[in-house]
Each structure stands twice: as structure tokens, then as C-alpha cells.
Amino acid sequence: MRALARRYRSDEAGVGAVEFALIAPFILIAMLGSFQVFALARARMLAVAATRNLADLVSQQASVTASDVADYCKGAKLSLLPLDTAGFAASVASVSYLNTVRKVDWTNTSCGIVSAIATAASDAAPVTTSSGDSAIVVKASFRYASPLTFPLALNVTFSVSALARPRSGTAVTYGS
């Protein structure tokens, strides 16, 4: 009996398989977790890009209509591909600064209603420093749902804002 016990103690034939079986779950969780982190970072970057693109498209125009902004919103949503664009909503406002007062000239919510657009006048302060200045403010939200539910199910909503100065130098007007 002692000889049999000594033989089992000195036999190392299955040690590698046992070590792999103990370590493999941790490696799998680390790999899937890093995928989740990188996918989340990518979703955030795409949401920022879509918001900036929308602000840039509106600021290039001298005048916009509701249908123009709706078209620009479709273009901004294309910036989110290959992610699901259904969770993207953005509100656009034009802010002007005259005689020490910043006021919202117009607001468009054809791309979705984002409540943070209510602070557009104060948000435009960094780019409207002189009387006569104007800015386009875009507030967006993007709801991201991770395709993986292991090790964590991620459902995150990003809130993003973008500022753009009108390219023509004058305020972007809004018509029907």
C-alpha cells in the first residue's frame, strides 16, 4: 500500500491539465471583460463623433429647416455604425450673445428630445465671448447595450455635448 501511495505522489502526468482547468475560467473572464471595456470605449468615441458631426453639419449652413436638421441627424447616426443607432437622440440649439446676454435663438428636437438642451445658453459661454458671437450647441444621449452579457451586462447611456461656431460668421437662422 505504501508503494502505491508513493507512486501516486511522484506521478506528475495530469498536473498540466489540472492547472489549466484551474486557470482557464479566470483567463476567459479577463478576456471577455477586456472586450467589454474596449467596446464601451469605442461606443463612447462614436457617440462623441456623431454629436460633433451633427454640430459641424448645422454650423456649415447659413439657414436650416426642420427637415435639414432631420437629414443631418441621419448623417450623424451613420457615424455610429456598426452600433445600433436606435438609442441615439440629439437636440440642437443656436445661441447668440448680444449686449452681455446669451439667448437661445432656436431649438430643434427632430432627432430626439434631450433635456440637457435647456442649458444651451450657459454651455455656449466658452465660444460666445464677444457681443455678436453665435454658436451651435448639440446635446446628445446614446444608449449602448453590450452584445455580451458575460461577465457583465452593460447598458450605459452616454451624455455628450458639442459646440460649433457658424462657418459664415453670422448666426444660423431657422425656418420652417
C-alpha positions in Angstrom: 0.0 0.0 0.0 2.8 2.4 0.8 4.4 1.7 -2.5 1.2 2.6 -4.3 0.9 5.8 -2.4 4.5 6.7 -3.1 3.9 6.0 -6.8 0.8 8.4 -6.9 2.7 11.1 -5.1 5.6 11.1 -7.5 3.4 10.8 -10.7 3.0 14.2 -12.4 1.2 13.1 -15.5 -2.0 15.2 -15.0 -0.6 18.3 -13.3 -0.7 20.5 -16.5 -4.4 19.6 -17.2 -5.3 20.4 -13.6 -3.5 23.7 -13.7 -5.2 24.6 -16.9 -8.6 23.7 -15.5 -8.0 26.0 -12.5 -6.7 29.0 -14.6 -8.9 28.8 -17.7 -12.1 30.4 -16.1 -10.1 33.4 -14.9 -8.4 33.8 -18.3 -11.8 33.6 -20.0 -13.3 36.2 -17.7 -10.4 38.5 -18.2 -10.6 38.2 -22.0 -14.3 38.9 -22.1 -14.0 41.7 -19.6 -11.3 43.4 -21.7 -13.6 43.0 -24.8 -16.4 44.8 -22.8 -14.1 47.6 -21.8 -12.8 48.2 -25.3 -16.4 48.0 -26.8 -17.6 50.5 -24.2 -14.8 52.9 -25.0 -15.5 52.6 -28.7 -19.2 53.3 -28.2 -18.3 56.4 -26.3 -15.9 57.6 -29.0 -18.5 57.0 -31.7 -21.2 58.9 -29.7 -18.8 61.9 -29.4 -18.0 61.8 -33.1 -21.7 61.6 -34.0 -22.5 64.6 -31.8 -19.6 66.7 -33.2 -20.6 65.7 -36.8 -24.1 67.0 -36.2 -22.9 70.3 -34.8 -20.5 70.7 -37.7 -23.1 69.9 -40.3 -25.5 72.5 -38.8 -22.8 75.1 -38.4 -21.8 75.0 -42.0 -25.2 76.3 -43.1 -26.4 79.9 -43.2 -30.0 78.7 -42.6 -31.6 75.4 -41.7 -35.1 73.9 -41.6 -36.5 71.1 -39.6 -36.1 68.7 -42.5 -32.5 69.8 -42.9 -31.7 69.0 -39.2 -33.5 65.7 -39.5 -31.3 64.8 -42.5 -28.2 65.9 -40.6 -29.3 63.7 -37.8 -29.5 60.7 -40.1 -25.9 61.6 -41.2 -24.8 61.7 -37.5 -26.4 58.4 -36.9 -24.3 56.9 -39.7 -21.2 57.9 -37.6 -22.4 55.3 -35.0 -22.3 52.4 -37.4 -21.9 49.4 -36.8 -23.6 50.1 -33.4 -27.4 50.2 -33.1 -28.4 53.8 -33.8 -31.9 53.5 -32.3 -30.6 54.7 -28.9 -29.2 58.0 -30.3 -31.1 61.2 -29.6 -29.9 64.8 -30.1 -31.3 68.3 -29.7 -29.8 71.3 -31.5 -29.9 74.9 -30.4 -28.5 78.2 -31.8 -27.2 80.6 -29.1 -26.3 84.2 -29.7 -24.6 86.7 -27.4 -25.7 90.3 -27.6 -25.2 93.1 -25.1 -23.9 90.8 -22.3 -26.9 88.4 -22.7 -26.7 84.9 -24.1 -30.1 83.7 -25.5 -31.3 80.7 -27.4 -32.4 81.8 -30.9 -34.0 78.5 -31.8 -34.1 74.8 -30.8 -34.7 71.7 -32.8 -35.6 68.3 -31.4 -36.3 66.4 -34.7 -33.5 64.0 -33.7 -35.0 63.3 -30.3 -35.5 65.3 -27.1 -32.6 65.7 -24.8 -33.5 67.6 -21.6 -29.9 68.9 -21.2 -30.5 71.3 -24.2 -32.2 73.7 -21.6 -28.7 74.7 -20.5 -27.6 75.6 -24.1 -27.2 79.3 -23.4 -24.7 78.8 -20.5 -23.0 75.9 -22.3 -22.1 78.3 -25.2 -20.2 80.7 -22.9 -16.7 79.4 -23.9 -17.3 80.2 -27.6 -19.5 83.3 -27.3 -17.3 85.8 -25.6 -17.9 88.9 -27.7 -21.1 90.7 -28.5 -22.4 89.4 -31.8 -21.0 85.9 -31.4 -23.1 82.9 -32.1 -22.8 79.1 -31.5 -24.5 75.9 -32.3 -25.0 73.7 -29.3 -25.8 70.0 -29.7 -26.7 67.8 -26.7 -27.0 64.1 -27.3 -27.6 60.9 -25.5 -26.7 57.5 -26.7 -27.9 54.3 -25.1 -25.4 51.5 -25.5 -26.3 47.9 -24.8 -23.3 45.5 -24.9 -23.7 42.4 -27.2 -22.1 40.3 -24.4 -23.9 39.6 -21.2 -21.0 37.8 -19.5 -19.1 38.7 -17.3 -21.3 41.8 -17.0 -24.4 43.0 -18.8 -23.6 46.6 -19.8 -26.4 49.0 -20.5 -24.9 52.5 -20.5 -26.3 55.9 -21.6 -23.7 58.4 -22.7 -24.5 62.2 -22.5 -22.4 64.2 -24.9 -22.4 67.8 -25.9 -20.7 69.6 -28.8 -20.2 73.3 -29.7 -19.5 74.7 -33.1 -19.1 78.3 -34.4 -21.1 79.1 -37.5 -18.9 79.0 -40.6 -20.4 82.1 -42.2 -19.6 84.2 -39.1 -23.3 85.0 -38.5 -25.9 83.1 -36.6 -27.5 80.1 -38.4 -31.1 81.1 -39.0 -34.0 78.7 -38.7 -37.0 78.5 -41.0 -40.0 76.2 -41.4 
